[in-house]
Amino acid sequence: MQVDLPDVLAEVTEQFARYEKALVTNDVAVLDELFRPDSRTLRYGGGENLYGYDEIMAFRAARPSTGLMRRTARTVITSYGRDTAVASTLFYRDSAPGKVGRQMQTWVRFPEGWKIVAAHVSVIVEPQDPSK
């Protein structure tokens, strides 16, 4: 298996950037588009466990549209073959000093394009040692 094929990394990086832009601008249509419409798609959030595309869509539709700005750091995107990738990033919000968010997404290429099939978001107190 080939890891980190440059063209695959470029494609997933582009989709990840679309996701980030849609997230901070609350572009629910794009967020919904980027998740795989399947009952097996998962999103574990900071305060919710969402099983299936319908639950994820309902969460997005009900989520407040304020306070979404954030900055990301230490983003790592790794591709495995031509059709699978994992995107991981840390994020920070001015409204949550001393906290760091962690986000991971599993992306899979389908005939209709790259889709998130699993996501995890959590927030912790920022460790003093960045290696923790």
The first five atom37 places (N, CA, C, CB, O) and aatype in JSON, in Angstrom:
{
  "aatype": [12, 5, 19, 3, 10, 14, 3, 19, 10, 0, 6, 19, 16, 6, 5, 13, 0, 1, 18, 6, 11, 0, 10, 19, 16, 2, 3, 19, 0, 19, 10, 3, 6, 10, 13, 1, 14, 3, 15, 1, 16, 10, 1, 18, 7, 7, 7, 6, 2, 10, 18, 7, 18, 3, 6, 9, 12, 0, 13, 1, 0, 0, 1, 14, 15, 16, 7, 10, 12, 1, 1, 16, 0, 1, 16, 19, 9, 16, 15, 18, 7, 1, 3, 16, 0, 19, 0, 15, 16, 10, 13, 18, 1, 3, 15, 0, 14, 7, 11, 19, 7, 1, 5, 12, 5, 16, 17, 19, 1, 13, 14, 6, 7, 17, 11, 9, 19, 0, 0, 8, 19, 15, 19, 9, 19, 6, 14, 5, 3, 14, 15, 11],
  "atom_mask": [
    [1, 1, 1, 1, 1],
    [1, 1, 1, 1, 1],
    [1, 1, 1, 1, 1],
    [1, 1, 1, 1, 1],
    [1, 1, 1, 1, 1],
    [1, 1, 1, 1, 1],
    [1, 1, 1, 1, 1],
    [1, 1, 1, 1, 1],
    [1, 1, 1, 1, 1],
    [1, 1, 1, 1, 1],
    [1, 1, 1, 1, 1],
    [1, 1, 1, 1, 1],
    [1, 1, 1, 1, 1],
    [1, 1, 1, 1, 1],
    [1, 1, 1, 1, 1],
    [1, 1, 1, 1, 1],
    [1, 1, 1, 1, 1],
    [1, 1, 1, 1, 1],
    [1, 1, 1, 1, 1],
    [1, 1, 1, 1, 1],
    [1, 1, 1, 1, 1],
    [1, 1, 1, 1, 1],
    [1, 1, 1, 1, 1],
    [1, 1, 1, 1, 1],
    [1, 1, 1, 1, 1],
    [1, 1, 1, 1, 1],
    [1, 1, 1, 1, 1],
    [1, 1, 1, 1, 1],
    [1, 1, 1, 1, 1],
    [1, 1, 1, 1, 1],
    [1, 1, 1, 1, 1],
    [1, 1, 1, 1, 1],
    [1, 1, 1, 1, 1],
    [1, 1, 1, 1, 1],
    [1, 1, 1, 1, 1],
    [1, 1, 1, 1, 1],
    [1, 1, 1, 1, 1],
    [1, 1, 1, 1, 1],
    [1, 1, 1, 1, 1],
    [1, 1, 1, 1, 1],
    [1, 1, 1, 1, 1],
    [1, 1, 1, 1, 1],
    [1, 1, 1, 1, 1],
    [1, 1, 1, 1, 1],
    [1, 1, 1, 0, 1],
    [1, 1, 1, 0, 1],
    [1, 1, 1, 0, 1],
    [1, 1, 1, 1, 1],
    [1, 1, 1, 1, 1],
    [1, 1, 1, 1, 1],
    [1, 1, 1, 1, 1],
    [1, 1, 1, 0, 1],
    [1, 1, 1, 1, 1],
    [1, 1, 1, 1, 1],
    [1, 1, 1, 1, 1],
    [1, 1, 1, 1, 1],
    [1, 1, 1, 1, 1],
    [1, 1, 1, 1, 1],
    [1, 1, 1, 1, 1],
    [1, 1, 1, 1, 1],
    [1, 1, 1, 1, 1],
    [1, 1, 1, 1, 1],
    [1, 1, 1, 1, 1],
    [1, 1, 1, 1, 1],
    [1, 1, 1, 1, 1],
    [1, 1, 1, 1, 1],
    [1, 1, 1, 0, 1],
    [1, 1, 1, 1, 1],
    [1, 1, 1, 1, 1],
    [1, 1, 1, 1, 1],
    [1, 1, 1, 1, 1],
    [1, 1, 1, 1, 1],
    [1, 1, 1, 1, 1],
    [1, 1, 1, 1, 1],
    [1, 1, 1, 1, 1],
    [1, 1, 1, 1, 1],
    [1, 1, 1, 1, 1],
    [1, 1, 1, 1, 1],
    [1, 1, 1, 1, 1],
    [1, 1, 1, 1, 1],
    [1, 1, 1, 0, 1],
    [1, 1, 1, 1, 1],
    [1, 1, 1, 1, 1],
    [1, 1, 1, 1, 1],
    [1, 1, 1, 1, 1],
    [1, 1, 1, 1, 1],
    [1, 1, 1, 1, 1],
    [1, 1, 1, 1, 1],
    [1, 1, 1, 1, 1],
    [1, 1, 1, 1, 1],
    [1, 1, 1, 1, 1],
    [1, 1, 1, 1, 1],
    [1, 1, 1, 1, 1],
    [1, 1, 1, 1, 1],
    [1, 1, 1, 1, 1],
    [1, 1, 1, 1, 1],
    [1, 1, 1, 1, 1],
    [1, 1, 1, 0, 1],
    [1, 1, 1, 1, 1],
    [1, 1, 1, 1, 1],
    [1, 1, 1, 0, 1],
    [1, 1, 1, 1, 1],
    [1, 1, 1, 1, 1],
    [1, 1, 1, 1, 1],
    [1, 1, 1, 1, 1],
    [1, 1, 1, 1, 1],
    [1, 1, 1, 1, 1],
    [1, 1, 1, 1, 1],
    [1, 1, 1, 1, 1],
    [1, 1, 1, 1, 1],
    [1, 1, 1, 1, 1],
    [1, 1, 1, 1, 1],
    [1, 1, 1, 0, 1],
    [1, 1, 1, 1, 1],
    [1, 1, 1, 1, 1],
    [1, 1, 1, 1, 1],
    [1, 1, 1, 1, 1],
    [1, 1, 1, 1, 1],
    [1, 1, 1, 1, 1],
    [1, 1, 1, 1, 1],
    [1, 1, 1, 1, 1],
    [1, 1, 1, 1, 1],
    [1, 1, 1, 1, 1],
    [1, 1, 1, 1, 1],
    [1, 1, 1, 1, 1],
    [1, 1, 1, 1, 1],
    [1, 1, 1, 1, 1],
    [1, 1, 1, 1, 1],
    [1, 1, 1, 1, 1],
    [1, 1, 1, 1, 1],
    [1, 1, 1, 1, 1],
    [1, 1, 1, 1, 1]
  ],
  "atom_positions": [
    [[0.85, -1.18, 0.0], [0.0, 0.0, 0.0], [0.89, 1.24, 0.0], [-0.96, 0.0, 1.23], [1.9, 1.31, 0.7]],
    [[0.49, 2.19, -0.8], [1.23, 3.45, -0.86], [0.62, 4.46, 0.11], [1.24, 4.01, -2.31], [-0.6, 4.67, 0.12]],
    [[1.46, 5.06, 0.91], [1.04, 6.04, 1.9], [1.44, 7.43, 1.41], [1.67, 5.74, 3.3], [2.54, 7.63, 0.9]],
    [[0.52, 8.37, 1.58], [0.76, 9.78, 1.25], [1.09, 10.03, -0.21], [1.88, 10.3, 2.1], [2.05, 10.74, -0.53]],
    [[0.3, 9.47, -1.1], [0.41, 9.8, -2.51], [0.12, 11.3, -2.67], [-0.56, 8.93, -3.39], [-0.91, 11.76, -2.18]],
    [[0.97, 12.05, -3.33], [0.81, 13.51, -3.41], [-0.55, 13.95, -3.97], [1.91, 14.09, -4.26], [-1.14, 14.9, -3.45]],
    [[-1.05, 13.29, -5.02], [-2.33, 13.72, -5.59], [-3.48, 13.44, -4.65], [-2.57, 13.04, -6.93], [-4.43, 14.22, -4.58]],
    [[-3.42, 12.33, -3.93], [-4.48, 12.0, -2.96], [-4.44, 12.98, -1.8], [-4.32, 10.53, -2.45], [-5.48, 13.47, -1.37]],
    [[-3.25, 13.26, -1.29], [-3.13, 14.24, -0.2], [-3.69, 15.6, -0.62], [-1.67, 14.38, 0.23], [-4.36, 16.26, 0.16]],
    [[-3.41, 16.0, -1.85], [-3.92, 17.29, -2.34], [-5.45, 17.29, -2.36], [-3.37, 17.6, -3.75], [-6.08, 18.27, -1.96]],
    [[-6.04, 16.21, -2.82], [-7.51, 16.13, -2.88], [-8.13, 16.19, -1.49], [-7.95, 14.84, -3.59], [-9.08, 16.93, -1.27]],
    [[-7.6, 15.41, -0.56], [-8.17, 15.37, 0.78], [-7.91, 16.69, 1.51], [-7.58, 14.19, 1.59], [-8.77, 17.17, 2.25]],
    [[-6.76, 17.28, 1.3], [-6.46, 18.59, 1.9], [-7.45, 19.63, 1.42], [-5.02, 19.03, 1.57], [-7.9, 20.47, 2.2]],
    [[-7.8, 19.58, 0.15], [-8.8, 20.51, -0.38], [-10.16, 20.3, 0.28], [-8.93, 20.34, -1.91], [-10.84, 21.27, 0.64]],
    [[-10.57, 19.05, 0.44], [-11.86, 18.77, 1.07], [-11.85, 19.15, 2.55], [-12.22, 17.29, 0.92], [-12.84, 19.66, 3.07]],
    [[-10.73, 18.91, 3.22], [-10.6, 19.31, 4.62], [-10.73, 20.83, 4.75], [-9.25, 18.82, 5.2], [-11.39, 21.31, 5.67]],
    [[-10.12, 21.57, 3.85], [-10.23, 23.04, 3.86], [-11.67, 23.47, 3.62], [-9.3, 23.67, 2.79], [-12.15, 24.42, 4.25]],
    [[-12.38, 22.79, 2.72], [-13.81, 23.08, 2.5], [-14.59, 22.86, 3.79], [-14.38, 22.19, 1.37], [-15.46, 23.66, 4.14]],
    [[-14.28, 21.77, 4.48], [-14.96, 21.46, 5.74], [-14.71, 22.58, 6.76], [-14.49, 20.1, 6.3], [-15.65, 23.07, 7.38]],
    [[-13.46, 22.97, 6.93], [-13.13, 24.02, 7.91], [-13.86, 25.32, 7.59], [-11.61, 24.26, 7.94], [-14.43, 25.94, 8.49]],
    [[-13.85, 25.72, 6.34], [-14.54, 26.95, 5.95], [-16.04, 26.83, 6.23], [-14.3, 27.27, 4.46], [-16.65, 27.75, 6.78]],
    [[-16.62, 25.71, 5.86], [-18.06, 25.5, 6.09], [-18.37, 25.49, 7.58], [-18.53, 24.2, 5.44], [-19.42, 25.99, 8.0]],
    [[-17.48, 24.92, 8.37], [-17.72, 24.84, 9.81], [-17.78, 26.22, 10.45], [-16.62, 24.0, 10.48], [-18.71, 26.51, 11.2]],
    [[-16.8, 27.07, 10.16], [-16.76, 28.37, 10.82], [-17.76, 29.37, 10.24], [-15.36, 28.95, 10.72], [-18.07, 30.38, 10.88]],
    [[-18.28, 29.09, 9.04], [-19.3, 29.96, 8.45], [-20.7, 29.36, 8.58], [-18.98, 30.22, 6.99], [-21.68, 29.93, 8.1]],
    [[-20.78, 28.21, 9.24], [-22.04, 27.49, 9.44], [-22.75, 27.21, 8.11], [-22.96, 28.3, 10.36], [-23.97, 27.36, 8.0]],
    [[-21.98, 26.79, 7.12], [-22.54, 26.39, 5.84], [-23.0, 24.94, 5.95], [-21.49, 26.58, 4.68], [-22.29, 24.01, 5.57]],
    [[-24.2, 24.77, 6.47], [-24.73, 23.44, 6.78], [-24.85, 22.59, 5.52], [-26.1, 23.56, 7.45], [-24.64, 21.37, 5.59]],
    [[-25.17, 23.18, 4.39], [-25.3, 22.41, 3.15], [-23.97, 21.73, 2.8], [-25.76, 23.32, 1.98], [-23.95, 20.56, 2.43]],
    [[-22.87, 22.45, 2.91], [-21.56, 21.86, 2.6], [-21.19, 20.83, 3.65], [-20.46, 22.95, 2.52], [-20.69, 19.76, 3.3]],
    [[-21.43, 21.12, 4.93], [-21.14, 20.14, 5.97], [-21.9, 18.85, 5.73], [-21.48, 20.71, 7.36], [-21.34, 17.76, 5.85]],
    [[-23.19, 18.96, 5.39], [-23.98, 17.77, 5.11], [-23.45, 17.02, 3.89], [-25.45, 18.15, 4.88], [-23.43, 15.79, 3.86]],
    [[-23.01, 17.77, 2.9], [-22.47, 17.16, 1.67], [-21.21, 16.35, 1.95], [-22.18, 18.23, 0.63], [-20.97, 15.32, 1.31]],
    [[-20.4, 16.81, 2.89], [-19.11, 16.16, 3.12], [-19.2, 14.89, 3.97], [-18.19, 17.13, 3.77], [-18.26, 14.1, 3.97]],
    [[-20.29, 14.7, 4.67], [-20.48, 13.46, 5.41], [-21.17, 12.43, 4.53], [-21.29, 13.7, 6.71], [-22.06, 12.78, 3.75]],
    [[-20.76, 11.19, 4.63], [-21.35, 10.1, 3.85], [-22.79, 9.89, 4.29], [-20.53, 8.78, 4.0], [-23.04, 9.67, 5.48]],
    [[-23.76, 9.96, 3.35], [-25.17, 9.74, 3.73], [-25.44, 8.25, 3.93], [-26.12, 10.32, 2.64], [-25.88, 7.56, 3.01]],
    [[-25.16, 7.78, 5.14], [-25.25, 6.36, 5.44], [-25.55, 6.2, 6.93], [-23.93, 5.62, 5.05], [-25.1, 7.0, 7.74]],
    [[-26.29, 5.19, 7.28], [-26.62, 4.96, 8.69], [-25.4, 4.55, 9.51], [-27.7, 3.89, 8.8], [-25.45, 4.58, 10.74]],
    [[-24.31, 4.17, 8.85], [-23.09, 3.76, 9.55], [-22.1, 4.9, 9.76], [-22.42, 2.65, 8.8], [-21.06, 4.7, 10.38]],
    [[-22.4, 6.08, 9.25], [-21.54, 7.24, 9.45], [-21.68, 7.7, 10.9], [-21.9, 8.39, 8.45], [-22.79, 7.81, 11.41]],
    [[-20.55, 7.97, 11.55], [-20.54, 8.34, 12.96], [-19.88, 9.69, 13.18], [-19.83, 7.28, 13.79], [-18.97, 10.09, 12.45]],
    [[-20.36, 10.39, 14.21], [-19.67, 11.6, 14.67], [-19.81, 11.65, 16.18], [-20.26, 12.89, 14.0], [-20.91, 11.84, 16.71]],
    [[-18.69, 11.49, 16.86], [-18.65, 11.66, 18.31], [-18.22, 13.08, 18.57], [-17.7, 10.63, 19.0], [-17.11, 13.47, 18.2]],
    [[-19.08, 13.87, 19.2], [-18.79, 15.27, 19.45], [-18.44, 15.54, 20.89], [0.0, 0.0, 0.0], [-18.31, 14.62, 21.69]],
    [[-18.29, 16.81, 21.2], [-17.94, 17.21, 22.56], [-19.01, 16.87, 23.58], [0.0, 0.0, 0.0], [-18.71, 16.67, 24.75]],
    [[-20.25, 16.81, 23.15], [-21.34, 16.5, 24.08], [-22.4, 15.62, 23.49], [0.0, 0.0, 0.0], [-23.51, 15.52, 24.03]],
    [[-22.09, 14.97, 22.38], [-23.1, 14.16, 21.7], [-22.43, 12.99, 20.98], [-23.92, 15.01, 20.72], [-21.28, 13.09, 20.55]],
    [[-23.17, 11.92, 20.84], [-22.76, 10.76, 20.05], [-23.79, 10.61, 18.95], [-22.64, 9.45, 20.92], [-24.95, 10.31, 19.22]],
    [[-23.38, 10.81, 17.72], [-24.31, 10.82, 16.59], [-24.08, 9.59, 15.73], [-24.15, 12.11, 15.75], [-22.99, 9.38, 15.2]],
    [[-25.11, 8.79, 15.6], [-25.05, 7.56, 14.82], [-25.91, 7.72, 13.58], [-25.52, 6.34, 15.67], [-27.13, 7.8, 13.65]],
    [[-25.26, 7.76, 12.45], [-25.96, 7.86, 11.18], [-26.06, 9.29, 10.67], [0.0, 0.0, 0.0], [-26.05, 10.26, 11.43]],
    [[-26.14, 9.36, 9.37], [-26.19, 10.65, 8.68], [-27.37, 11.51, 9.14], [-26.28, 10.43, 7.17], [-27.23, 12.72, 9.28]],
    [[-28.52, 10.9, 9.39], [-29.7, 11.68, 9.78], [-29.48, 12.39, 11.12], [-30.92, 10.78, 9.87], [-29.87, 13.54, 11.28]],
    [[-28.85, 11.7, 12.08], [-28.57, 12.33, 13.37], [-27.55, 13.46, 13.21], [-28.06, 11.29, 14.38], [-27.67, 14.5, 13.86]],
    [[-26.56, 13.25, 12.37], [-25.55, 14.28, 12.14], [-26.2, 15.51, 11.49], [-24.41, 13.74, 11.24], [-25.92, 16.64, 11.9]],
    [[-27.05, 15.29, 10.5], [-27.74, 16.41, 9.85], [-28.62, 17.17, 10.84], [-28.59, 15.9, 8.67], [-28.64, 18.4, 10.84]],
    [[-29.35, 16.44, 11.68], [-30.23, 17.08, 12.65], [-29.41, 17.92, 13.64], [-31.07, 16.02, 13.41], [-29.82, 19.02, 14.01]],
    [[-28.28, 17.41, 14.08], [-27.4, 18.16, 14.98], [-26.94, 19.45, 14.32], [-26.18, 17.31, 15.38], [-27.01, 20.52, 14.93]],
    [[-26.48, 19.36, 13.08], [-26.0, 20.55, 12.38], [-27.1, 21.59, 12.22], [-25.44, 20.16, 11.0], [-26.87, 22.78, 12.39]],
    [[-28.3, 21.13, 11.9], [-29.42, 22.05, 11.68], [-29.8, 22.78, 12.97], [-30.63, 21.29, 11.13], [-30.26, 23.92, 12.92]],
    [[-29.62, 22.13, 14.12], [-30.04, 22.71, 15.4], [-28.93, 23.47, 16.1], [-30.55, 21.63, 16.3], [-29.2, 24.18, 17.07]],
    [[-27.71, 23.35, 15.66], [-26.56, 23.94, 16.33], [-26.59, 25.47, 16.2], [-25.25, 23.38, 15.76], [-26.89, 25.99, 15.13]],
    [[-26.28, 26.18, 17.28], [-26.2, 27.65, 17.17], [-25.16, 28.07, 16.13], [-25.87, 28.29, 18.55], [-24.16, 27.38, 15.93]],
    [[-25.41, 29.18, 15.49], [-24.51, 29.62, 14.42], [-23.54, 30.69, 14.88], [-25.31, 30.14, 13.24], [-22.9, 31.33, 14.04]],
    [[-23.41, 30.9, 16.17], [-22.48, 31.9, 16.68], [-21.34, 31.22, 17.44], [-23.22, 32.91, 17.6], [-21.48, 30.08, 17.9]],
    [[-20.23, 31.91, 17.55], [-19.1, 31.38, 18.31], [-18.4, 30.22, 17.64], [0.0, 0.0, 0.0], [-17.83, 29.37, 18.32]],
    [[-18.42, 30.16, 16.33], [-17.85, 29.03, 15.6], [-16.41, 29.27, 15.14], [-18.7, 28.71, 14.42], [-15.73, 28.33, 14.73]],
    [[-15.94, 30.51, 15.22], [-14.58, 30.79, 14.74], [-13.56, 30.03, 15.58], [-14.29, 32.31, 14.8], [-13.71, 29.87, 16.79]],
    [[-12.53, 29.57, 14.9], [-11.46, 28.84, 15.57], [-10.22, 28.9, 14.71], [-11.87, 27.38, 15.87], [-10.29, 29.22, 13.52]],
    [[-9.1, 28.59, 15.3], [-7.88, 28.45, 14.53], [-7.37, 27.04, 14.74], [-6.8, 29.52, 14.95], [-7.49, 26.47, 15.82]],
    [[-6.79, 26.49, 13.7], [-6.3, 25.13, 13.77], [-4.77, 25.12, 13.88], [-6.76, 24.33, 12.53], [-4.1, 26.09, 13.54]],
    [[-4.26, 24.0, 14.36], [-2.81, 23.84, 14.49], [-2.48, 22.36, 14.39], [-2.3, 24.42, 15.84], [-3.31, 21.5, 14.67]],
    [[-1.27, 22.1, 13.98], [-0.72, 20.74, 13.91], [-1.63, 19.79, 13.11], [-0.52, 20.2, 15.33], [-1.83, 18.63, 13.49]],
    [[-2.16, 20.29, 12.02], [-3.0, 19.45, 11.16], [-2.13, 18.41, 10.46], [-3.77, 20.3, 10.13], [-1.1, 18.73, 9.88]],
    [[-2.57, 17.17, 10.52], [-1.88, 16.06, 9.86], [-2.9, 15.32, 9.02], [-1.19, 15.1, 10.9], [-3.93, 14.87, 9.52]],
    [[-2.62, 15.21, 7.73], [-3.46, 14.42, 6.83], [-2.59, 13.32, 6.26], [-4.09, 15.3, 5.68], [-1.52, 13.58, 5.71]],
    [[-3.05, 12.09, 6.4], [-2.32, 10.93, 5.91], [-3.25, 10.12, 5.04], [-1.76, 10.06, 7.08], [-4.38, 9.81, 5.43]],
    [[-2.78, 9.77, 3.85], [-3.59, 8.93, 2.97], [-3.02, 7.51, 2.96], [-3.64, 9.51, 1.52], [-1.82, 7.3, 3.1]],
    [[-3.93, 6.57, 2.79], [-3.58, 5.15, 2.74], [-4.16, 4.6, 1.45], [-4.13, 4.37, 4.0], [-5.37, 4.39, 1.33]],
    [[-3.28, 4.36, 0.48], [-3.76, 3.98, -0.84], [-4.41, 5.18, -1.52], [0.0, 0.0, 0.0], [-4.09, 6.33, -1.21]],
    [[-5.31, 4.91, -2.44], [-5.94, 5.98, -3.21], [-7.3, 6.39, -2.67], [-6.08, 5.55, -4.64], [-7.87, 7.39, -3.12]],
    [[-7.84, 5.62, -1.71], [-9.24, 5.83, -1.36], [-9.54, 6.05, 0.12], [-10.02, 4.68, -1.82], [-10.7, 6.13, 0.5]],
    [[-8.51, 6.15, 0.96], [-8.74, 6.33, 2.39], [-7.73, 7.33, 2.94], [-8.63, 4.98, 3.15], [-6.56, 7.33, 2.55]],
    [[-8.2, 8.17, 3.85], [-7.31, 9.14, 4.49], [-7.84, 9.47, 5.88], [-7.19, 10.43, 3.63], [-9.02, 9.31, 6.17]],
    [[-6.94, 9.93, 6.73], [-7.3, 10.4, 8.06], [-6.79, 11.82, 8.2], [-6.7, 9.47, 9.18], [-5.63, 12.12, 7.89]],
    [[-7.66, 12.7, 8.67], [-7.28, 14.1, 8.93], [-7.42, 14.36, 10.42], [-8.17, 15.1, 8.09], [-8.47, 14.09, 11.02]],
    [[-6.36, 14.89, 11.01], [-6.35, 15.19, 12.45], [-5.88, 16.62, 12.63], [-5.42, 14.19, 13.24], [-4.96, 17.08, 11.95]],
    [[-6.5, 17.33, 13.56], [-6.08, 18.69, 13.83], [-6.39, 19.07, 15.26], [-6.76, 19.66, 12.86], [-7.3, 18.51, 15.88]],
    [[-5.65, 20.01, 15.76], [-5.99, 20.68, 17.01], [-6.69, 21.98, 16.65], [-4.71, 20.94, 17.9], [-6.44, 22.56, 15.6]],
    [[-7.58, 22.44, 17.54], [-8.21, 23.73, 17.29], [-8.36, 24.5, 18.59], [-9.57, 23.55, 16.61], [-8.46, 23.93, 19.68]],
    [[-8.36, 25.81, 18.43], [-8.43, 26.73, 19.56], [-9.51, 27.76, 19.29], [-7.07, 27.42, 19.81], [-9.67, 28.26, 18.18]],
    [[-10.26, 28.08, 20.35], [-11.27, 29.13, 20.27], [-10.95, 30.18, 21.32], [-12.69, 28.55, 20.48], [-10.62, 29.86, 22.46]],
    [[-11.05, 31.45, 20.93], [-10.81, 32.54, 21.88], [-11.79, 32.48, 23.05], [-10.93, 33.9, 21.17], [-11.47, 32.93, 24.15]],
    [[-12.95, 31.92, 22.82], [-13.97, 31.82, 23.88], [-13.66, 30.72, 24.89], [-15.34, 31.58, 23.26], [-14.37, 30.58, 25.88]],
    [[-12.61, 29.92, 24.65], [-12.27, 28.83, 25.55], [-10.76, 28.85, 25.85], [-12.68, 27.46, 24.93], [-10.04, 27.93, 25.47]],
    [[-10.29, 29.89, 26.55], [-8.86, 29.96, 26.83], [-8.42, 28.79, 27.72], [-8.51, 31.3, 27.52], [-9.15, 28.35, 28.61]],
    [[-7.22, 28.29, 27.44], [-6.68, 27.19, 28.21], [-7.18, 25.82, 27.78], [0.0, 0.0, 0.0], [-6.81, 24.81, 28.37]],
    [[-8.02, 25.8, 26.75], [-8.56, 24.53, 26.24], [-8.04, 24.29, 24.83], [-10.12, 24.54, 26.25], [-7.74, 25.24, 24.1]],
    [[-7.93, 23.04, 24.47], [-7.56, 22.66, 23.11], [-8.57, 21.63, 22.62], [-6.09, 22.11, 23.05], [-8.89, 20.67, 23.31]],
    [[-9.04, 21.85, 21.41], [-9.93, 20.89, 20.79], [-9.13, 19.93, 19.92], [0.0, 0.0, 0.0], [-8.09, 20.29, 19.37]],
    [[-9.64, 18.72, 19.81], [-9.0, 17.7, 18.96], [-10.06, 17.16, 18.02], [-8.35, 16.55, 19.83], [-11.18, 16.84, 18.43]],
    [[-9.7, 17.05, 16.77], [-10.65, 16.59, 15.76], [-9.96, 15.56, 14.87], [-11.19, 17.77, 14.92], [-8.85, 15.78, 14.39]],
    [[-10.63, 14.45, 14.65], [-10.14, 13.44, 13.71], [-11.29, 13.05, 12.78], [-9.57, 12.17, 14.45], [-12.44, 12.92, 13.2]],
    [[-10.94, 12.87, 11.53], [-11.92, 12.47, 10.52], [-11.33, 11.36, 9.66], [-12.36, 13.68, 9.64], [-10.16, 11.42, 9.27]],
    [[-12.13, 10.37, 9.39], [-11.76, 9.34, 8.41], [-12.5, 9.66, 7.13], [-12.1, 7.89, 8.94], [-13.73, 9.75, 7.11]],
    [[-11.74, 9.83, 6.05], [-12.28, 10.16, 4.73], [-12.12, 8.95, 3.81], [-11.55, 11.4, 4.13], [-11.09, 8.28, 3.83]],
    [[-13.15, 8.68, 3.02], [-13.12, 7.59, 2.05], [-13.59, 8.14, 0.71], [-14.0, 6.38, 2.51], [-14.55, 8.91, 0.64]],
    [[-12.9, 7.72, -0.35], [-13.31, 8.13, -1.7], [-14.39, 7.17, -2.2], [-12.08, 8.16, -2.68], [-14.19, 5.96, -2.25]],
    [[-15.53, 7.73, -2.56], [-16.64, 7.0, -3.16], [-16.82, 7.5, -4.59], [-17.97, 7.17, -2.31], [-16.21, 8.5, -4.96]],
    [[-17.64, 6.84, -5.38], [-17.86, 7.34, -6.75], [-18.3, 8.81, -6.78], [-18.91, 6.48, -7.45], [-17.99, 9.53, -7.73]],
    [[-19.02, 9.26, -5.76], [-19.48, 10.65, -5.72], [-18.47, 11.6, -5.09], [-20.78, 10.73, -4.95], [-18.73, 12.8, -4.98]],
    [[-17.31, 11.09, -4.68], [-16.25, 11.95, -4.14], [-15.84, 11.55, -2.74], [0.0, 0.0, 0.0], [-16.3, 10.54, -2.2]],
    [[-14.98, 12.38, -2.14], [-14.49, 12.14, -0.79], [-15.57, 12.46, 0.24], [-13.22, 12.97, -0.51], [-16.21, 13.51, 0.17]],
    [[-15.77, 11.53, 1.19], [-16.78, 11.7, 2.23], [-16.19, 11.32, 3.59], [-18.03, 10.85, 1.93], [-15.36, 10.42, 3.7]],
    [[-16.65, 12.02, 4.62], [-16.29, 11.66, 5.99], [-17.21, 10.5, 6.41], [-16.43, 12.89, 6.99], [-18.43, 10.59, 6.27]],
    [[-16.6, 9.42, 6.9], [-17.38, 8.28, 7.38], [-17.34, 8.15, 8.89], [-16.88, 7.0, 6.74], [-18.18, 7.48, 9.49]],
    [[-16.36, 8.8, 9.53], [-16.26, 8.79, 10.98], [-15.54, 10.05, 11.42], [-15.52, 7.52, 11.49], [-14.57, 10.48, 10.79]],
    [[-16.02, 10.64, 12.51], [-15.4, 11.85, 13.04], [-15.47, 11.83, 14.56], [-16.1, 13.12, 12.49], [-16.39, 11.27, 15.16]],
    [[-14.47, 12.43, 15.17], [-14.42, 12.54, 16.62], [-13.93, 13.93, 16.97], [-13.5, 11.45, 17.24], [-12.93, 14.4, 16.43]],
    [[-14.63, 14.59, 17.87], [-14.27, 15.92, 18.34], [-14.3, 15.89, 19.87], [-15.24, 17.01, 17.77], [-15.27, 15.43, 20.46]],
    [[-13.25, 16.39, 20.48], [-13.23, 16.49, 21.94], [-12.42, 17.72, 22.32], [-12.65, 15.21, 22.59], [-11.6, 18.21, 21.54]],
    [[-12.65, 18.2, 23.54], [-11.95, 19.36, 24.06], [-11.38, 18.98, 25.42], [-12.9, 20.61, 24.16], [-12.07, 18.39, 26.25]],
    [[-10.12, 19.34, 25.64], [-9.46, 19.06, 26.91], [-8.76, 20.32, 27.4], [-8.46, 17.89, 26.77], [-8.6, 21.28, 26.65]],
    [[-8.36, 20.31, 28.65], [-7.5, 21.36, 29.16], [-6.17, 21.2, 28.44], [-7.32, 21.28, 30.74], [-5.62, 20.11, 28.34]],
    [[-5.66, 22.32, 27.94], [-4.42, 22.24, 27.16], [-3.27, 21.77, 28.04], [-4.09, 23.61, 26.54], [-2.98, 22.38, 29.07]],
    [[-2.61, 20.68, 27.64], [-1.48, 20.18, 28.42], [-0.33, 21.19, 28.43], [-0.99, 18.84, 27.87], [-0.13, 21.91, 27.45]],
    [[0.4, 21.24, 29.51], [1.57, 22.13, 29.59], [2.68, 21.63, 28.67], [2.08, 22.22, 31.04], [3.4, 22.44, 28.08]],
    [[2.8, 20.32, 28.54], [3.79, 19.71, 27.65], [3.08, 19.36, 26.35], [4.46, 18.44, 28.3], [2.18, 18.51, 26.37]],
    [[3.43, 19.97, 25.21], [2.7, 19.72, 23.95], [2.75, 18.27, 23.49], [3.26, 20.59, 22.86], [1.98, 17.89, 22.6]],
    [[3.63, 17.44, 24.05], [3.68, 16.05, 23.61], [2.6, 15.21, 24.27], [5.04, 15.45, 23.92], [2.43, 14.04, 23.9]],
    [[1.85, 15.76, 25.23], [0.8, 14.98, 25.92], [-0.54, 15.15, 25.25], [0.69, 15.4, 27.38], [-1.53, 14.57, 25.69]]
  ]
}
